[in-house]
Amino acid sequence: MSLTNEIIKQRLQEKFPDQVTAFEEPYGMLTFEAPKNHNLKVLQFLFDDGELRFQFLTDLCAVHYPDQPGRELAVVYHLHNLIDNVRIRFKVFTDIASPDVYTATSLYSTANWMERETFDFYGVNFVGHPNLKRILNVDEMDYFPLRKEFPLEDQTRRDKDDEMFGRGGSIN
């Protein structure tokens, strides 16, 4: 029997009846979320379960939602079952004032640099990470550049001609 989204959802609901929620299937990929203090329990279950076998971490990233108080930062895990060729997306949300999420480095070695990058650009503090420091930006940086707290363009610049970028003026 092949592994389906319905089987994965059922197994998660059996194991974590009230913790795993918000099931969706955008473009056929099962997506769900859990409280941030359960991220390791859910990841460990997905890794260890003999039927599920999500033992490959494809990607780990963050998203900033400034309009969701208490849930401003999401850590998103993309997991892959290589045997059945099934992919899922798992999200945990955290408050931007205390962006602490447990590290997944003990379970997935690939999480090491992905968590460092996520820390570097979004400020997520991965508790228990063996070497959580900036990986691409300079150490002196006192902000996190991918958060939506900053304007995309410097509004004080006068050396730009908006017409060159398809803004303003008439299009002939």
C-alpha positions in Angstrom: 0.0 0.0 0.0 1.4 3.4 -1.0 1.8 6.2 1.5 -0.9 8.9 1.0 -1.7 12.3 2.5 -4.7 10.8 4.2 -2.6 8.0 5.9 0.0 10.6 7.1 -2.7 12.9 8.5 -4.4 9.9 10.2 -1.1 8.8 11.8 -0.4 12.3 13.0 -3.9 12.8 14.5 -3.6 9.5 16.3 -0.3 10.4 17.8 -0.9 14.1 18.5 -4.7 14.5 18.6 -4.8 18.1 19.7 -1.4 19.4 18.8 -1.2 18.9 15.1 -3.7 21.2 13.2 -4.3 23.3 10.2 -4.1 20.5 7.6 -4.1 21.7 4.0 -3.0 20.2 0.7 -1.8 23.1 -1.5 -0.8 21.6 -4.9 -1.1 18.1 -3.4 1.5 18.6 -0.7 0.3 17.9 2.8 0.9 20.9 5.1 0.2 21.1 8.8 1.3 22.9 11.9 2.0 22.2 15.6 2.9 24.4 18.6 6.6 25.3 18.6 7.3 23.3 21.8 6.2 20.1 20.0 8.4 20.5 16.9 11.0 17.9 17.9 8.3 15.4 19.1 6.5 15.7 15.7 9.8 15.5 13.7 11.0 12.5 15.7 7.7 10.7 15.1 7.8 11.4 11.4 11.4 10.2 11.3 11.0 7.0 13.4 7.6 5.7 12.4 8.0 2.6 10.2 5.3 3.6 7.9 6.0 7.3 7.5 9.9 7.4 7.3 10.4 11.1 6.7 14.1 10.8 7.1 15.3 13.5 4.7 15.1 17.2 5.5 14.9 18.9 2.1 14.7 22.5 3.4 14.2 24.5 6.5 13.4 28.2 6.3 11.3 31.0 7.9 8.6 33.4 6.9 7.8 36.7 8.6 4.1 37.5 9.1 4.1 40.9 10.7 0.2 41.1 10.7 -0.2 38.0 13.0 0.5 39.0 16.6 2.1 36.2 18.6 2.7 34.2 15.4 5.0 36.6 13.5 7.6 34.1 12.6 7.0 30.7 11.0 9.7 28.0 10.8 8.9 25.7 7.8 10.3 22.2 7.5 10.1 20.4 4.1 10.5 16.7 4.7 10.8 13.9 2.2 10.2 10.1 2.4 12.7 8.8 -0.1 11.3 5.3 -0.2 7.7 6.3 -1.2 8.8 9.6 -2.8 6.3 11.6 -0.7 6.9 15.2 0.5 5.3 17.1 3.3 5.5 20.6 4.8 5.5 21.2 8.6 5.2 24.6 10.2 5.7 26.0 13.7 4.9 29.6 14.6 6.6 31.8 17.2 6.4 35.2 18.7 8.9 37.7 17.3 9.7 38.9 20.8 10.8 35.4 21.9 11.7 33.5 18.7 12.9 30.3 20.4 12.4 27.0 18.6 14.2 23.8 19.4 17.0 22.8 17.1 16.5 19.8 14.8 20.2 19.2 14.4 20.2 16.0 16.5 17.7 14.5 14.1 18.8 15.9 10.7 22.4 16.9 10.2 21.4 19.1 7.3 19.5 21.3 9.8 22.8 22.7 11.0 23.5 25.2 8.3 19.8 25.7 7.4 19.1 26.8 11.0 22.1 29.1 11.0 20.9 30.8 7.8 17.4 31.1 9.2 18.8 32.7 12.4 21.0 35.0 10.3 18.2 36.3 8.1 15.1 36.1 10.5 16.5 36.0 14.0 15.0 32.6 15.0 16.9 31.3 18.0 17.3 27.6 17.6 17.7 26.4 21.2 20.3 23.7 21.6 22.0 24.4 18.2 25.7 23.5 18.4 27.0 26.6 16.7 24.3 29.2 16.2 26.0 32.2 14.7 25.7 34.3 11.5 26.6 32.4 8.4 26.2 34.9 5.5 25.9 38.3 7.0 28.6 40.2 9.0 28.7 39.6 12.8 28.2 43.3 13.5 24.8 43.3 11.9 22.2 44.2 14.6 19.1 43.4 12.5 17.6 40.5 10.5 17.3 41.6 6.8 14.6 39.3 5.6 12.0 40.4 8.1 9.4 42.7 6.6 10.3 45.6 9.0 12.3 47.4 6.3 11.2 49.2 3.1 12.2 47.4 -0.1 13.7 50.6 -1.5 15.4 53.6 -0.1 12.7 56.3 -0.4 15.2 59.1 -0.2 17.1 58.2 -3.3 16.9 60.8 -6.1 19.2 59.1 -8.6 16.5 56.7 -9.8 14.2 57.2 -12.7 11.0 55.3 -11.9 10.1 55.2 -15.6 13.2 52.9 -16.1 11.6 50.4 -13.8 8.1 50.5 -15.3 6.7 52.8 -12.6 5.1 56.1 -13.1 4.8 58.0 -16.3 2.9 56.7 -19.3 3.6 53.5 -21.1 3.8 53.9 -24.9 
